[in-house]
Amino acid sequence: MLFLELTVENFGPYRGKQVIDLRPKINENGVSPIVLFGGMNGGGKTTLMDAMRLALYGQRAQCSTKGSLSYPDFLKQAVNKHTLPHEETSVELLFEHIVKNMQVQFRVKRRWTRNPKNGKDILGILLDDWPDSAWLETWDERIEDFFPIGISNLFLFDGEQVKELADLEAPPNVVVKAIQSLLGLELAERLAIDLDILANRKRKQLADSKELADLEAIENKLNGYKLEWDTAEKTVLELKEKAGIARKKLYEAKERFKLEGGKVASEQGQLEQQLKEEREKAKQHRDLLGKLASEYLPLNLITPLLNQAQSQGEQELNWQKAKVAQDFIKERDQRLFQYLEKLNISQKQLDQIKIYLKDDYQKFADDAENQELIFLGIDEKVFQELKTVLEHQLPSQIQSSENTLEALKKTEEVISSLEQQLAVAAPPEVYEQLLENVSQAQGELTKLETAIEEGEQRCKKCQSQYEKSKKELEKYSQNTIDRKNANHIIDSVAKVQSTLKIFKEKLTLKKLNKLEVEVTECFRYLLHKSDLVHRVMIQTEDFSLSLYDPQGQPVEKHRLSAGEKQLLAIAFLWGLARVSGLNLPIAIDTPLGRLDSSHRQNLIERYFPAASHQVILLSTDTEIADKEVNSLREQDAIAREYLLKYDPTQRQTRIEPGYFF
């Protein structure tokens, strides 16, 4: 499918008839798929998206300004303010599509006046410029064959839709239904419902009047339980969406509570007590250092001098001992000489001994007489005290002081950290407000979780009642219709439905496995931190996403930045488009949202040129700015550029060729 031309006439801010060429360009380097629209907020970008949807789907279109308006009221308010009463308003979309292996151009036009007849527009259909009444009468059914409305929001979407999809834990119900439709998962369920209808018809055909009344009563009860079940499931889905938003609000409230000092304020008493204790410990350390400084520790400053004094004292004490022993040695030597003379030794040997003893004594006497080396006059008691200080007491106090200083340093670091924490503590009134915000968010989440639990219980109860009534119906059919020998239809339906259930489960797993591969590939391709996520898994129940790193460990979604979450949502939509196999255009309103520069560049370089064979972008000047548009031009990705020039005084918009830059 390819959009060729969009025409708006007196629609929204567009006065008069304005025709927009949407064709991509084929050049020597390939296809330039992008049609770029630039416009300020309120200038008519979203109106163009509404025009495409309205042309295709009419009353069923999910237009941005429709809201709860009835279709006639919506058509009336869509008319340009300056349109004259007799002038028509219209939207017209020219596109081509393959029908029965032939390329056909469809021109779909819807027109109406300010007061539309019967509250409806007038639809016109041309096939290759020729009217076709068959297509005109069955257009709503025909368009579903090649662009179903259920999946249109996955191809014609805006930045706000991507933000919503990024913020929720699981896709909203409307997206879930679109995904099921896109992947073909609803076919098995639809067939199962059709089989139920067939079986019920057969029951009615085969039953007599009383049996028919009984069957109808059971069917009514069964339908009532089914309606209650569907309503309960829808309520649970809506509650889960709200719970996802509430969970995000709680996380943000807790983060704000932490960042603005609420956590510190809540622990202020404990922190102040801890600070008091640490300051007392610091005082004790300083007191101990003071005590050490009043004893031997200052002597560490003159340790070299004390070591010299110890050595000098030892020498002086030795000299004093030698002085005392000098006379005793002289007398001993004299007695030794006398003794040696009595021994029978030669005179020569005797003379050698005398010379040795004389020289030894002279040397001893010389040392004892060396008075210039004696200046301390230290006695033995003082020397021993000095030795004790240097060898035991001073080293012990040095080690003790070093340990105390290290402990004091660590204590002061703890004190500094505690003081910094207390400095950022929120004031009481701010703390109360922050705590109230967290409490409210927690209360809201708890309330929703309780409601979800109650809703799931209701679902189980309704399902149980439905299954019970279904068995009752089957049993009734068995007891009554078996007698008529026509129960083979009912039996066949039950068997087919059982087979369909298995088929749907296997089809879901197969489709989701393929979708997981595509979404993972797209997300890693778009993400500049390619090592952050290794695999994306999709839950079969609600299509919620789970992320895993290269080690197989789960990556919590709240760890992703807002931009990364938006890239994940875009990767999800891109993966769906690739898995579907549908060759459809993509139109994106407000395409870059809250992305940072690096993530924007990834989309510019990797997503927009490759998202589809035709990509329509509607952007402000702050999203696709000078840098981004030049990057797209350098890639030769842009086929056409348009600028929506809005006149605020007239509240009118003109479409002109070109862009902001």
Stockholm file with secondary structure:
# STOCKHOLM 1.0

chainA/1-661         MLFLELTVENFGPYRGKQVIDLRPKINENGVSPIVLFGGMNGGGKTTLMDAMRLALYGQRAQCSTKGSLSYPDFLKQAVNKHTLPHEETSVELLFEHIVKNMQVQFRVKRRWTRNPKNGKDILGILLDDWPDSAWLETWDERIEDFFPIGISNLFLFDGEQVKELADLEAPPNVVVKAIQSLLGLELAERLAIDLDILANRKRKQLADSKELADLEAIENKLNGYKLEWDTAEKTVLELKEKAGIARKKLYEAKERFKLEGGKVASEQGQLEQQLKEEREKAKQHRDLLGKLASEYLPLNLITPLLNQAQSQGEQELNWQKAKVAQDFIKERDQRLFQYLEKLNISQKQLDQIKIYLKDDYQKFADDAENQELIFLGIDEKVFQELKTVLEHQLPSQIQSSENTLEALKKTEEVISSLEQQLAVAAPPEVYEQLLENVSQAQGELTKLETAIEEGEQRCKKCQSQYEKSKKELEKYSQNTIDRKNANHIIDSVAKVQSTLKIFKEKLTLKKLNKLEVEVTECFRYLLHKSDLVHRVMIQTEDFSLSLYDPQGQPVEKHRLSAGEKQLLAIAFLWGLARVSGLNLPIAIDTPLGRLDSSHRQNLIERYFPAASHQVILLSTDTEIADKEVNSLREQDAIAREYLLKYDPTQRQTRIEPGYFF
#=GR chainA/1-661 SS CEEEEEEEEEETTEEEEEEEECCCEEETTEEECEEEEEECTTSSHHHHHHHHHHHHHGGGCCCTTTTTCCHHHHHHHHBCTTCCTTCCEEEEEEEEEEETTEEEEEEEEEEECSSCGGGCCEEEEEETTEECHHHHHTHHHHHHHHSCHHHHTTTEEEHHHHHHHHHSSSCCHHHHHHHHHHTTTHHHHHHHHHHHHHHHHHHHHHSCHHHHHHHHHHHHHHHHHHHHHHHHHHHHHHHHHHHHHHHHHHHHHHHHHHHTTHHHHHTHHHHHHHHHHHHHHHHHHHHHHHHHHTTTGGGGGGHHHHHHHHHHHHHHHHHHHHHHHHHHHHHHHHHHHHHHHHSCCCHHHHHHHHHHHHHHHHHHHHHHTCGGGCCSCCCHHHHHHHHHIIIIIHHHHHHHHHHHHHHHHHHHHHHHHHHHHHHTCCCHHHHHHHHHHHHHHHHHHHHHHHHHHHHHHHHHHHHHHHHHHHHHHHHHHHHHHGGGTCTHHHHHHHHHHHHHHHHHHHHHHHHHHHHHHHHHHHHHHHCSCTTSCSEEEECTTTCCEEEECTTSCEECGGGSCHHHHHHHHHHHHHHHHHHHCCCCCEEEESCSTTCCHHHHHHIIIIITTTSCSCEEEEECTTTSCHHHHHHHHHTTCEEEEEEEEEETTTTEEEEEESCCC
#=GC SS_cons         CEEEEEEEEEETTEEEEEEEECCCEEETTEEECEEEEEECTTSSHHHHHHHHHHHHHGGGCCCTTTTTCCHHHHHHHHBCTTCCTTCCEEEEEEEEEEETTEEEEEEEEEEECSSCGGGCCEEEEEETTEECHHHHHTHHHHHHHHSCHHHHTTTEEEHHHHHHHHHSSSCCHHHHHHHHHHTTTHHHHHHHHHHHHHHHHHHHHHSCHHHHHHHHHHHHHHHHHHHHHHHHHHHHHHHHHHHHHHHHHHHHHHHHHHHTTHHHHHTHHHHHHHHHHHHHHHHHHHHHHHHHHTTTGGGGGGHHHHHHHHHHHHHHHHHHHHHHHHHHHHHHHHHHHHHHHHSCCCHHHHHHHHHHHHHHHHHHHHHHTCGGGCCSCCCHHHHHHHHHIIIIIHHHHHHHHHHHHHHHHHHHHHHHHHHHHHHTCCCHHHHHHHHHHHHHHHHHHHHHHHHHHHHHHHHHHHHHHHHHHHHHHHHHHHHHHGGGTCTHHHHHHHHHHHHHHHHHHHHHHHHHHHHHHHHHHHHHHHCSCTTSCSEEEECTTTCCEEEECTTSCEECGGGSCHHHHHHHHHHHHHHHHHHHCCCCCEEEESCSTTCCHHHHHHIIIIITTTSCSCEEEEECTTTSCHHHHHHHHHTTCEEEEEEEEEETTTTEEEEEESCCC
//
